[in-house]
């Protein structure tokens, strides 16, 4: 067995803590599937403390290779790196609770535990439930600002589908529109050499998998996105 490799969310954690999360039990929200030569699945863990539930992703032999990691590396460690980078950019993601990887019997085991977002719904569900016309432009603006900030920093989401874009939108007491955007599923997030390359990939994915998002709304989103790229100083801070 090799030492446990920890992400920032689990600094100071031990082999004992890794085992505790590895053997935790919950309901399957993404049953174990086989890909990348390994296994991956996600369980929902309820807490007795009244705090938000947790999502626990477990992977076995689920790895990737790069010129810097020719002998393969757990994909969860790449995802942890993306979580840390997105946080530095002020981009909202689920709160990290624990993350790490270890090699056992010559195979990688890796865990990622995050806290469920509260008050958010996926963009997919937001449109399915009936879009508030008053809030729609604010949501599209928030999405475009978030994505432009990510791309200008040299990052690509890599799986920019409506089901991975989460929205929290409301009107405050003064009637002003308030919007928060969070991004999920950072497993395929990676650095790109240019914002243009990152944008071509992520926008292409959103367009191909837009589902029930009207083309007119996509056009508005892309227009705002291009304006944000051209004027980085105007990007809203979330």
C-alpha positions as CSV (number, residue, x, y, z in Angstrom):
1,X,0.0,0.0,0.0
2,X,1.3,3.5,-0.9
3,X,0.8,6.6,1.2
4,X,-2.5,8.4,0.8
5,X,-2.2,11.3,-1.6
6,X,-4.3,14.1,-0.3
7,X,-6.0,17.1,-1.9
8,X,-6.4,20.4,-0.1
9,X,-9.8,19.5,1.3
10,X,-8.2,16.7,3.4
11,X,-5.0,18.2,4.6
12,X,-3.8,16.4,7.8
13,X,-6.1,13.4,7.1
14,X,-4.9,9.9,7.6
15,X,-5.3,6.4,6.2
16,X,-7.9,5.9,8.9
17,X,-10.0,8.8,7.6
18,X,-9.6,7.5,4.0
19,X,-11.0,4.1,5.2
20,X,-13.9,5.8,7.0
21,X,-15.0,7.5,3.8
22,X,-14.2,4.5,1.6
23,X,-16.6,2.3,3.6
24,X,-19.3,4.9,4.2
25,X,-22.7,3.8,3.0
26,X,-25.5,5.8,1.2
27,X,-28.0,5.6,-1.6
28,X,-26.6,5.3,-5.1
29,X,-27.2,8.4,-7.3
30,X,-24.8,7.2,-10.0
31,X,-24.3,3.4,-9.8
32,X,-20.9,2.0,-10.4
33,X,-20.0,2.1,-14.0
34,X,-16.9,0.9,-15.9
35,X,-14.9,3.4,-17.9
36,X,-11.3,4.5,-18.4
37,X,-10.3,1.0,-17.5
38,X,-11.7,1.3,-14.0
39,X,-14.8,1.8,-11.9
40,X,-16.6,5.0,-10.7
41,X,-19.8,5.6,-8.7
42,X,-21.5,8.2,-6.5
43,X,-23.5,7.8,-3.4
44,X,-25.6,10.3,-1.4
45,X,-24.7,10.3,2.3
46,X,-27.3,11.7,4.7
47,X,-26.1,13.4,7.9
48,X,-27.8,13.2,11.3
49,X,-26.6,16.7,12.2
50,X,-29.2,18.5,10.0
51,X,-26.4,19.7,7.7
52,X,-26.7,19.3,3.9
53,X,-26.1,15.8,2.6
54,X,-22.8,14.8,1.0
55,X,-22.0,13.3,-2.4
56,X,-19.2,10.6,-2.2
57,X,-17.5,9.7,-5.4
58,X,-15.4,6.5,-5.3
59,X,-13.2,5.3,-8.1
60,X,-11.0,2.2,-8.6
61,X,-8.4,2.1,-11.3
62,X,-10.0,5.2,-12.9
63,X,-6.9,7.1,-14.2
64,X,-5.6,9.4,-16.9
65,X,-2.2,10.0,-18.5
66,X,-0.5,13.2,-19.5
67,X,3.1,14.0,-20.6
68,X,3.7,14.7,-16.9
69,X,2.0,11.6,-15.6
70,X,3.0,8.8,-18.1
71,X,2.3,6.1,-15.5
72,X,-1.3,7.2,-15.0
73,X,-2.8,9.2,-12.1
74,X,-6.3,9.1,-10.5
75,X,-8.8,11.4,-12.2
76,X,-10.1,12.5,-8.8
77,X,-6.7,14.2,-8.1
78,X,-7.2,16.2,-11.3
79,X,-10.7,17.1,-10.2
80,X,-9.4,18.3,-6.9
81,X,-6.9,20.5,-8.7
82,X,-9.7,22.0,-10.6
83,X,-11.8,22.7,-7.5
84,X,-8.9,24.6,-5.9
85,X,-8.3,26.6,-9.1
86,X,-12.0,27.5,-9.5
87,X,-12.1,28.6,-5.9
88,X,-9.2,31.0,-6.5
89,X,-11.0,32.5,-9.4
90,X,-14.1,33.1,-7.3
91,X,-16.2,30.5,-9.2
92,X,-18.7,28.7,-7.1
93,X,-18.6,24.9,-6.8
94,X,-19.9,22.4,-4.2
95,X,-17.9,22.7,-0.9
96,X,-15.1,20.2,-0.7
97,X,-15.2,18.0,2.4
98,X,-12.6,15.3,1.6
99,X,-10.5,14.1,-1.2
100,X,-7.6,11.7,-1.7
101,X,-6.2,8.7,-3.4
102,X,-4.1,5.6,-2.5
103,X,-2.7,2.6,-4.3
104,X,-3.8,-0.8,-2.9
105,X,-3.0,-4.1,-4.5
106,X,-1.5,-2.2,-7.4
107,X,-4.7,-0.4,-8.2
108,X,-5.6,3.2,-7.4
109,X,-8.5,3.9,-5.1
110,X,-9.7,7.5,-4.9
111,X,-12.5,9.4,-3.1
112,X,-14.0,12.8,-3.5
113,X,-16.6,14.0,-1.0
114,X,-18.6,17.3,-1.6
115,X,-21.5,19.0,0.1
116,X,-24.8,19.2,-1.7
117,X,-25.6,22.7,-2.9
118,X,-28.6,24.2,-1.1
119,X,-31.3,26.3,-3.0
120,X,-29.8,25.6,-6.4
121,X,-31.3,23.7,-9.4
122,X,-29.6,22.6,-12.6
123,X,-30.1,24.8,-15.6
124,X,-31.8,21.8,-17.2
125,X,-34.4,21.7,-14.4
126,X,-34.7,25.5,-14.2
127,X,-35.9,25.6,-17.8
128,X,-38.1,22.5,-17.4
129,X,-39.9,24.1,-14.4
130,X,-40.7,27.2,-16.3
131,X,-38.4,30.1,-16.7
132,X,-39.0,33.4,-15.0
133,X,-38.8,36.0,-17.8
134,X,-37.8,38.6,-15.3
135,X,-34.9,36.6,-14.1
136,X,-33.8,35.0,-17.3
137,X,-31.5,37.7,-18.6
138,X,-29.8,37.9,-15.2
139,X,-29.2,34.2,-15.2
140,X,-27.8,34.2,-18.7
141,X,-25.5,37.1,-17.7
142,X,-24.3,35.3,-14.6
143,X,-23.6,32.2,-16.7
144,X,-21.7,34.2,-19.3
145,X,-19.6,36.1,-16.7
146,X,-18.7,32.9,-14.9
147,X,-17.6,31.1,-18.1
148,X,-15.7,34.1,-19.4
149,X,-13.8,34.4,-16.1
150,X,-12.9,30.7,-16.3
151,X,-11.7,30.9,-19.9
152,X,-9.7,34.1,-19.4
153,X,-7.8,32.3,-16.6
154,X,-6.9,29.5,-19.1
155,X,-9.3,26.9,-17.8
156,X,-11.8,24.8,-19.6
157,X,-14.8,23.1,-17.8
158,X,-14.7,20.2,-20.2
159,X,-18.3,19.0,-19.6
160,X,-20.3,22.1,-19.9
161,X,-23.8,20.6,-20.1
162,X,-27.0,22.2,-18.6
163,X,-27.1,19.4,-16.0
164,X,-23.7,20.6,-14.7
165,X,-24.6,24.3,-14.5
166,X,-26.5,25.1,-11.3
167,X,-28.6,28.2,-10.8
168,X,-29.9,30.1,-7.7
169,X,-32.0,33.1,-8.8
170,X,-34.4,35.3,-6.8
171,X,-35.7,38.8,-6.3
172,X,-34.6,40.5,-3.0
173,X,-36.7,42.8,-0.9
174,X,-35.9,45.8,-3.1
175,X,-37.0,43.9,-6.2
176,X,-33.4,43.5,-7.5
177,X,-32.5,40.3,-9.3
178,X,-29.9,38.2,-7.5
179,X,-28.2,35.3,-9.2
180,X,-25.6,32.7,-8.2
181,X,-24.1,30.2,-10.6
182,X,-22.2,27.1,-9.6
183,X,-20.4,24.5,-11.7
184,X,-20.4,20.8,-11.1
185,X,-18.6,17.7,-12.4
186,X,-15.0,19.0,-12.8
187,X,-13.5,15.7,-13.7
188,X,-12.7,16.7,-17.2
189,X,-11.7,20.3,-16.4
190,X,-8.2,21.2,-17.6
191,X,-5.9,24.0,-18.6
192,X,-6.0,25.4,-22.1
193,X,-3.5,27.6,-23.9
194,X,-6.1,30.2,-24.9
195,X,-9.5,31.4,-23.9
196,X,-10.5,30.9,-27.5
197,X,-9.7,27.2,-27.4
198,X,-11.5,26.8,-24.1
199,X,-14.5,28.7,-25.4
200,X,-14.8,26.7,-28.6
201,X,-14.9,23.5,-26.6
202,X,-17.3,24.5,-23.8
203,X,-19.7,26.5,-26.0
204,X,-19.8,23.7,-28.5
205,X,-20.9,21.3,-25.7
206,X,-23.6,23.6,-24.4
207,X,-25.0,24.1,-27.9
208,X,-25.0,20.4,-28.7
209,X,-26.6,19.4,-25.4
210,X,-28.8,22.5,-24.9
211,X,-32.0,20.3,-24.5
212,X,-34.9,22.7,-23.7
213,X,-32.9,25.9,-23.8
214,X,-34.3,28.1,-26.7
215,X,-31.9,29.1,-29.5
216,X,-32.8,32.7,-28.8
217,X,-31.5,32.4,-25.2
218,X,-28.3,30.7,-26.4
219,X,-27.8,33.6,-28.8
220,X,-28.2,36.1,-25.9
221,X,-25.8,34.1,-23.7
222,X,-23.1,34.0,-26.5
223,X,-23.5,37.7,-27.1
224,X,-22.9,38.5,-23.4
225,X,-20.1,36.0,-23.2
226,X,-18.3,37.6,-26.1
227,X,-18.7,41.1,-24.5
228,X,-17.2,39.8,-21.3
229,X,-14.2,38.3,-23.1
230,X,-13.6,41.6,-24.8
231,X,-13.9,43.6,-21.5
232,X,-12.5,41.4,-18.7
233,X,-12.6,44.3,-16.2
234,X,-16.4,44.3,-16.5
235,X,-16.9,40.7,-15.5
236,X,-19.1,40.5,-12.5
237,X,-17.6,39.2,-9.3
238,X,-19.6,36.5,-7.7
